[in-house]
Amino acid sequence: MKQTTEGTLKTRLSGFIALLLTVVFLAAPRMSQAATAGEIDRDVDGALQTLYRTTPAAKNLARVAKGILVFPSIIKAGLVVGGQYGEGALRIGGKTFGYYRTVAASYGLQAGAQSFGYALFFIDNAGLNHLKQSRGWEIGVGPSIVIVDEGVARSLTTTTAQSGIYAFIFQQKGLMAGIGIQGSKITRITPEN
C-alpha cells in the first residue's frame, strides 16, 4: 500500500510540474514581446472608449478621478495552475503618467483561457500615491478596492464615490469561469518608444 501511495504522489507531482512548465512556456512568448509605449497608449485609448460607451458610471467617475490605471487586455490561462498577464498605462488628467504590468498566478479548479480588461479609478490621492510610491503593489494588500458590478454601477455617482479605488472589469472573452484581480501584482515598467 505504501508503494502505491508513493507512486501516485510521484505521478501527481510529475504531472503538476509538467503542467506548470507548460503554462510558463505558453505565457513566455507574450511576456517577452512587450508592447511599445505607443501600442499601450493606443490600446488604452480604445479600452477607455469602449468602457465609457458601455458603462456610464465609469464615464462619470472619470470626471472626478485623480488617476485611472487601465489594463486593456489581460490574458489568463490555466489548467489547475494558471496565470495572467497584461500591460497598461496610468492616466492623470487625460495624459499618460506611466506604464505598468499586472501579473497573477493561481491554482485550484480551473481550466481554459480568456481575456479581459480592467480599469482602476483612483478617486482620492491616497490610493494614487500608494501606486506611485510602491515598487510593486499587490491588489488586496494596501488600499481597498471596490469591484463595480452592474448593481454597484446603478447606484454609483460622483457624490457617493468620494474616496477609494473603483475597479471596472470589461471586454470579457473566453472559456474560463471567473475573473479576479485579487492578488494581481502591479509593477511599473518602461516600454520602448
C-alpha positions as CSV (number, residue, x, y, z in Angstrom):
1,M,0.0,0.0,0.0
2,K,2.8,2.4,0.9
3,Q,4.5,1.9,-2.6
4,T,1.2,2.5,-4.4
5,T,0.6,5.8,-2.5
6,E,4.2,6.9,-3.0
7,G,3.9,6.1,-6.7
8,T,0.6,8.0,-7.0
9,L,2.2,11.0,-5.3
10,K,5.2,10.9,-7.7
11,T,2.9,10.7,-10.7
12,R,0.8,13.6,-9.5
13,L,3.8,15.7,-8.7
14,S,5.3,14.9,-12.2
15,G,2.0,15.9,-13.8
16,F,1.9,19.1,-11.8
17,I,5.4,20.1,-12.7
18,A,4.7,19.3,-16.4
19,L,1.6,21.4,-16.3
20,L,3.4,24.3,-14.6
21,L,6.2,24.2,-17.2
22,T,3.5,24.2,-20.0
23,V,1.8,27.3,-18.5
24,V,5.1,29.1,-18.2
25,F,6.1,28.1,-21.8
26,L,2.8,29.4,-23.2
27,A,3.0,32.6,-21.3
28,A,6.7,33.3,-22.0
29,P,6.3,34.5,-25.7
30,R,3.6,37.0,-24.6
31,M,5.8,38.4,-21.8
32,S,8.9,38.6,-23.9
33,Q,7.1,40.6,-26.6
34,A,6.4,43.6,-24.5
35,A,4.3,46.3,-26.2
36,T,5.8,49.7,-27.1
37,A,4.6,52.8,-25.3
38,G,2.7,53.8,-28.4
39,E,0.9,50.4,-28.7
40,I,-0.1,50.6,-25.0
41,D,-1.4,54.1,-25.3
42,R,-3.4,53.2,-28.4
43,D,-4.9,50.1,-26.6
44,V,-5.7,52.2,-23.5
45,D,-7.5,54.8,-25.6
46,G,-9.6,52.1,-27.3
47,A,-10.4,50.4,-24.0
48,L,-11.5,53.6,-22.3
49,Q,-13.8,54.5,-25.3
50,T,-15.4,51.0,-25.0
51,L,-15.7,51.2,-21.2
52,Y,-17.3,54.7,-21.3
53,R,-19.7,53.7,-24.1
54,T,-20.9,50.5,-22.2
55,T,-20.7,51.8,-18.6
56,P,-21.9,55.3,-17.9
57,A,-20.8,55.1,-14.3
58,A,-17.2,54.8,-15.4
59,K,-17.5,57.8,-17.6
60,N,-19.0,59.8,-14.7
61,L,-16.2,58.6,-12.3
62,A,-13.5,59.7,-14.9
63,R,-14.6,63.3,-14.3
64,V,-13.6,63.2,-10.7
65,A,-10.8,60.6,-10.6
66,K,-7.3,61.7,-9.7
67,G,-6.0,59.0,-12.0
68,I,-7.1,55.9,-14.0
69,L,-4.9,52.8,-14.4
70,V,-6.1,50.9,-17.4
71,F,-5.1,47.4,-18.5
72,P,-6.8,46.9,-21.8
73,S,-6.1,43.2,-22.3
74,I,-5.2,40.7,-19.6
75,I,-4.6,37.2,-20.9
76,K,-5.4,34.4,-18.4
77,A,-4.9,30.7,-19.0
78,G,-4.7,27.7,-16.8
79,L,-5.3,24.1,-16.1
80,V,-5.3,23.6,-12.3
81,V,-2.3,26.1,-12.3
82,G,-3.0,29.4,-14.0
83,G,-1.5,32.8,-14.7
84,Q,-2.5,36.1,-16.1
85,Y,-0.5,38.9,-17.7
86,G,-1.2,42.4,-19.1
87,E,0.3,45.8,-19.7
88,G,-1.4,49.2,-19.3
89,A,-1.0,52.8,-18.5
90,L,-1.8,55.3,-15.7
91,R,-3.6,58.3,-17.0
92,I,-3.7,61.5,-14.9
93,G,-5.6,64.5,-16.4
94,G,-6.0,62.5,-19.7
95,K,-2.3,62.1,-20.2
96,T,-0.1,59.1,-19.6
97,F,1.9,59.3,-16.4
98,G,3.5,55.9,-16.5
99,Y,3.3,52.3,-17.8
100,Y,2.5,49.2,-15.7
101,R,2.4,45.5,-15.9
102,T,-0.1,43.2,-14.0
103,V,0.8,39.6,-13.2
104,A,-1.0,37.0,-11.2
105,A,-0.8,33.2,-10.6
106,S,-3.5,30.9,-9.2
107,Y,-4.2,27.3,-8.6
108,G,-7.3,25.3,-8.0
109,L,-10.2,24.0,-10.1
110,Q,-9.7,25.9,-13.3
111,A,-9.3,25.1,-16.9
112,G,-9.4,27.3,-20.1
113,A,-8.3,30.6,-21.4
114,Q,-9.8,34.1,-21.5
115,S,-9.0,37.7,-22.0
116,F,-10.4,40.7,-20.2
117,G,-9.5,44.3,-19.3
118,Y,-9.8,46.3,-16.2
119,A,-9.5,49.9,-15.1
120,L,-8.8,51.2,-11.6
121,F,-10.3,54.7,-10.9
122,F,-8.4,56.4,-8.1
123,I,-10.9,58.8,-6.5
124,D,-8.5,60.3,-3.9
125,N,-4.8,60.9,-3.7
126,A,-4.1,58.3,-1.0
127,G,-4.5,55.3,-3.4
128,L,-2.8,57.1,-6.3
129,N,0.2,58.0,-4.1
130,H,0.4,54.3,-2.9
131,L,0.6,53.2,-6.5
132,K,3.2,55.8,-7.5
133,Q,5.4,55.1,-4.5
134,S,5.3,51.3,-4.3
135,R,7.8,49.1,-6.0
136,G,5.1,46.6,-6.7
137,W,1.6,46.8,-5.4
138,E,-0.4,43.6,-4.8
139,I,-4.2,44.2,-5.1
140,G,-5.7,43.2,-1.8
141,V,-2.7,44.5,0.2
142,G,-2.9,48.2,0.8
143,P,-5.7,50.5,-0.3
144,S,-9.1,48.8,-0.6
145,I,-10.8,48.4,-4.0
146,V,-14.5,48.3,-4.8
147,I,-15.3,46.0,-7.7
148,V,-18.0,47.7,-9.7
149,D,-20.6,45.2,-11.0
150,E,-23.9,46.1,-12.6
151,G,-25.6,46.5,-9.2
152,V,-23.0,48.9,-7.8
153,A,-22.8,50.8,-11.1
154,R,-26.5,51.6,-11.0
155,S,-26.1,53.4,-7.6
156,L,-22.6,54.8,-8.1
157,T,-22.4,58.6,-8.6
158,T,-19.7,61.2,-8.2
159,T,-21.4,62.1,-4.9
160,T,-21.3,58.5,-3.5
161,A,-17.8,57.8,-4.7
162,Q,-15.8,60.3,-2.7
163,S,-12.8,58.3,-1.9
164,G,-11.1,54.9,-2.6
165,I,-10.4,52.9,-5.7
166,Y,-13.1,51.6,-8.0
167,A,-12.4,48.7,-10.4
168,F,-14.3,48.1,-13.6
169,I,-13.8,44.8,-15.5
170,F,-14.7,44.8,-19.2
171,Q,-14.4,43.1,-22.6
172,Q,-14.6,39.5,-21.1
173,K,-13.9,36.8,-23.8
174,G,-13.1,33.2,-23.5
175,L,-14.0,29.9,-21.9
176,M,-12.7,30.2,-18.3
177,A,-15.1,30.7,-15.4
178,G,-14.4,33.5,-13.0
179,I,-12.3,36.7,-13.3
180,G,-10.4,38.1,-10.4
181,I,-7.9,40.8,-9.9
182,Q,-7.3,40.0,-6.2
183,G,-3.6,39.1,-5.7
184,S,-2.6,40.7,-9.0
185,K,0.8,42.4,-8.7
186,I,1.1,45.7,-10.4
187,T,4.6,46.9,-11.2
188,R,5.9,50.0,-13.1
189,I,7.6,49.3,-16.4
190,T,9.5,51.3,-19.1
191,P,8.4,50.1,-22.5
192,E,10.3,51.0,-25.7
193,N,9.0,54.1,-27.6
